[in-house]
Amino acid sequence: MRRRREECVKSNPLQAIGHGVLALFGAIGRLALFAFEATSHCVRPPLYPRLLLRQMVEIGFYSLPVVGLTGLFAGMVLALQSYTGFSRFSAESTIPTVVVLSITRELGPVLAGLMVAGRVGAAMAAEIGTMRVTEQIDALTTLSTNPHKYLIVPRLLGGFLMLPFLVLVADIIGVLGGYLVSVYKLGFNADTYITNTFEYLETMDVVSGLVKAAVFGYLIALMGCYHGFHSKGGAQGVGKATTNAVVTGAILVLIFNYIITEAFFAQ
């Protein structure tokens, strides 16, 4: 029967498109149900504070080096590129404002989200996927421990709480990188640069970036947990789940970056 169905799909392109569309909507439905169940457990006791603290350290503290380096060099490159372009129009004085707004609104949240998706999302998918294929998740259920509360909830809350902290650090280091390049390489006056940096910076610029970070953290953790939780097929399946977690997490970061920007700054 399955072979016959595959032959029909090959012979009819429209049928193949239909199967693809149905598979897509089926995957979206399974993800939505998983997200709803996992999120509902986040607000219902019991919780596991020790596991939550462990995930906060794993996601937040251990991601500081890569996020800090990313923010530093992003700010430095942004200052250089802005100077190269704005010097043609004698608008060098706007570089501090461009750097701080670009970092706080966009580059800080997006780059931190992508770095964390590559580091944390992959680790979550690999860890939970290994537990799935080795039947450790089934053992938790046998021991009357809800796997969503024990495995998923600490990671979702950890990502949601720690990404804003990481983005705030990336913002500070990114602005510092722009300051170092502008003052010590491009010859800006240090006091004037700092004054111009904060002159047009508003609270909403920082808040929008932190809101993005919280949403990105939730999405990255959700993708890592979802793909790991539904992995199958041994080591190969775990590898596929890890790849899918990173790719889907990065894509959702970019999609929701536009959606949140539209919500905050659309005229």
Secondary structure, 3 states (H helix, E strand, C coil): CHHHHHHHHHHCHHHHHHHHHHHHHHHHHHHHHHHHHHHHHHCCCCCCHHHHHHHHHHHCHHHHHHHHHHHHHHHHHHHHHHHHHHHHHCCHHHHHHHHHHHHHHHHHHHHHHHHHHHHHHHHHHHHHHHHHHCCHHHHHHHCCCCHHHHHHHHHHHHHHHHHHHHHHHHHHHHHHHHHHHHHHCCCCCHHHHHHHHHHCCCHHHHHHHHHHHHHHHHHHHHHHHHHHHCCCCHHHHHHHHHHHHHHHHHHHHHHHHHHHHHHHHCC
